[in-house]
Each structure stands twice: as C-alpha cells, then as structure tokens.
Amino acid sequence: MYIVFRCRKCGRYLYSSTDKKTRKCTCYYTNKIERVRVVARTDDERIAAEIVRQKQGSGTGFRALG
C-alpha cells in the first residue's frame, strides 16, 4: 500500500510505502508517516507516482524556504 501526502515543511507532494516510518523531502525535512495528512492511497507505486505528478503540476505554490 502506498500513500500520497504533502511535506509538512514545504508543501511538496510525496509518496511513500505504508510500511516505512519516515520519508525525507527534497527540502531535507524528515516527514514522519504517522503524522502526515494522507491525500490518496493506492496499491500500485506507479499510480502513486502519477498522482504526485498530477497534484504537483507546475511546481509553484510552495512556501519560500528561508
């Protein structure tokens, strides 16, 4: 099972397997899987990646790092 969620620091969409405890974002923030808000669930990793691509869009709208 895979989940799609947003990074708690920068807002980027990510996906992870539900058997993992953490997932590190490209902003170097470590997201605890038990604390993230789940956007979608799927059994197939390719579908999870496609959902992330659709949700991510052009990549705009993230909070500024700083």
N, C-alpha and C positions, 0 to 999 in steps of 0.2 A: 504494500500500500504506500502511496506517495501523497504528500500534501503540498499545496501551493500556499505561500504566505508572503507577507511583506516584512522587510528588515525593520526592526524596531528603532533603528537609528536614522537611516537614510530614506527608507520607504521603497527601496528596490524590491521587485518581486523575485522570489526564490522558490525552489522546490527541494524537498528532501524526503528520504525514506522515513517511515514512521518508526523504524527500529533504531534510528540514530538519536543521540541525546542533544547534540548541538549542530549548528550549520553556520559557517563563517561566511560573511558577505564580502563583497569586493571593497567595502569601506573599512574592512578589518574588524567589524563588530561581530562578536560571537553571539548568535541567537540561540537561546535555549528553546528547543522544540516544544516543551511542555508549556511555555509561556507565550507563544506566538498565536495570533488570530488566524485561523485557517480560512483561506479564500476558497479552496477547492480540494477535493480528494479524488484520487484515481488509482487504478490498479496497474496502469501502464506508464513507464517512465517517459516514453515518447509523447504521450498525451500530456503529461505534466509539463514537459519542456515546451510544448506548443501553447499551452495555457499561459505560461510565463511570457512567451513571445507576444501573444495577443494582448495580454494585460500591460506589458511593458511599453508597447507602442514605440514612440519615437525616443523614449527615454527622458523626456522633460517632466518637470513637476517634482523633482526630488528636492529635499531640503538641502540648503547650502551647507557644506562641511566647513567648519571653521571654528 
